[in-house]
Amino acid sequence: MNIEDFIIEIKPQYHGFALSLDEYLIDKGCKLKISTAKNGYLVSYQFGKKKYVLMNFVFRKEKLVARIYGNNAVKYIDFLESLPESMKKSIHNAGRCKRFEDPPKCTPKCGGYVFNFEGSELQKCRYYCFMFEVNDETIPFIRTFIEKELEQREAA
């Protein structure tokens, strides 16, 4: 499987975004991994010596979704607070990480995110916190979010 297999499965209006992001991430040294999942392709970009996932494209309810692993989000919280309301709502509505329950009910690999966002302390699951539908409104913010996260990972 390659990126072209994935591209033909998404709406034509998002082809340019997906191809441009793919080129950017590959140029930055990310490793592309494509597999099939229940609802379609799972496209992952890994970065770093240990190849931690930076972001995925997944399908949810026939919509293309970008999942960003914002491990360093607290370092660019001002950017997150500038996101469109739909993206902020997605962050707020993401489930609380079960790792913070007593006793913890989540895998130790998760780790969750704890951060202050719009005046509230959030404890969110790393797999659902930064999941955004790809659409005309969100595309530039998804790209910038990924750039900011990658910049922080490169600096580490």
C-alpha positions in Angstrom: 0.0 0.0 0.0 1.1 3.5 -0.7 -0.2 7.1 -0.2 -1.9 7.0 -3.6 -4.1 4.1 -2.4 -5.2 6.2 0.5 -5.7 9.4 -1.6 -8.2 7.8 -4.0 -10.4 6.9 -0.9 -10.8 10.5 0.3 -12.8 13.3 -1.1 -11.1 14.9 -4.1 -11.2 18.4 -2.4 -8.8 17.0 0.2 -6.3 15.3 -2.1 -4.0 18.4 -2.3 -3.9 18.8 1.5 -3.2 15.1 2.1 -0.5 15.0 -0.6 1.1 18.2 0.6 1.2 17.1 4.2 2.6 13.7 3.2 5.4 15.4 1.2 6.1 17.8 4.1 6.3 15.0 6.7 8.4 12.7 4.6 10.8 15.5 3.9 11.0 16.1 7.7 12.1 12.5 8.2 8.8 10.9 9.2 8.2 7.3 8.3 4.9 6.5 6.6 3.0 3.4 7.6 -0.3 2.5 5.9 -2.6 -0.3 7.0 -6.2 -1.2 6.8 -8.6 -0.8 9.7 -12.3 -1.4 10.3 -13.5 1.8 8.6 -10.8 2.2 5.9 -7.1 3.0 5.8 -5.0 4.0 8.8 -2.2 6.3 7.7 0.4 6.9 10.3 3.5 9.2 10.3 6.2 8.3 12.8 9.0 10.5 13.9 12.2 10.2 15.9 14.6 7.5 16.8 12.0 5.5 18.6 9.5 6.2 15.8 6.7 7.6 18.0 3.5 8.4 16.0 3.1 12.1 15.2 -0.2 11.8 13.5 -2.7 9.5 11.8 -5.4 9.9 9.2 -8.4 7.7 10.1 -12.0 7.3 9.0 -14.8 7.9 11.4 -18.4 7.8 10.3 -17.3 8.1 6.7 -15.4 11.3 7.5 -11.7 11.8 7.3 -10.2 12.6 10.6 -6.7 13.7 11.6 -5.5 12.4 15.0 -2.5 14.4 16.2 -0.4 13.2 19.1 0.3 16.5 20.8 2.8 15.3 23.3 4.2 18.9 23.6 0.9 20.8 23.3 1.6 22.7 26.6 4.5 24.4 24.8 2.2 26.0 22.2 -1.0 26.3 24.2 -1.6 29.8 22.8 -1.9 28.3 19.4 -4.4 25.7 20.7 -6.5 28.5 22.2 -6.6 30.2 18.8 -8.2 27.2 17.1 -11.7 27.6 15.6 -14.6 26.8 17.9 -15.3 23.5 16.3 -11.8 22.3 17.1 -11.9 23.6 20.6 -15.2 21.8 21.1 -13.6 18.6 19.9 -10.8 18.9 22.5 -13.3 19.7 25.3 -15.6 16.8 24.3 -12.8 14.2 24.1 -13.0 11.6 26.9 -11.2 11.9 30.1 -8.2 9.6 30.2 -9.1 6.5 32.3 -5.5 6.4 33.4 -6.4 9.2 35.9 -9.1 7.1 37.5 -8.5 5.3 40.8 -7.5 2.6 40.1 -6.1 3.4 36.6 -8.1 1.6 33.9 -6.0 2.5 30.8 -2.9 1.1 29.4 0.4 2.5 30.8 1.4 3.3 27.2 -1.3 5.9 27.0 -0.1 8.4 29.6 -2.9 10.8 28.8 -2.5 14.6 28.6 -2.9 17.0 31.5 -3.0 20.7 30.5 -4.8 23.9 31.1 -7.0 25.0 28.2 -9.3 27.9 28.2 -9.3 28.2 32.0 -9.9 24.5 32.7 -7.5 21.7 33.6 -8.1 18.9 31.2 -7.1 15.2 31.6 -7.6 13.8 28.2 -6.9 10.5 26.5 -4.0 10.8 24.1 -5.9 8.8 21.4 -8.9 11.1 21.3 -7.8 14.5 22.6 -6.7 15.9 19.3 -8.9 14.3 16.7 -10.2 16.7 14.1 -12.5 16.3 11.1 -10.6 17.3 8.0 -12.6 20.1 6.3 -12.0 23.5 4.7 -12.1 25.2 8.1 -9.7 22.9 9.9 -7.1 22.1 7.3 -4.8 25.1 7.9 -5.0 24.6 11.7 -4.3 20.9 11.4 -1.2 21.6 9.3 0.0 24.3 11.7 -0.6 22.0 14.7 1.5 19.2 13.1 4.2 21.7 12.3 4.3 23.0 15.9 4.4 19.5 17.3 7.1 18.3 14.9 9.2 21.4 15.7 9.1 20.6 19.4 10.0 17.0 18.7 12.9 18.0 16.5 14.2 20.3 19.3 14.2 17.5 21.9 
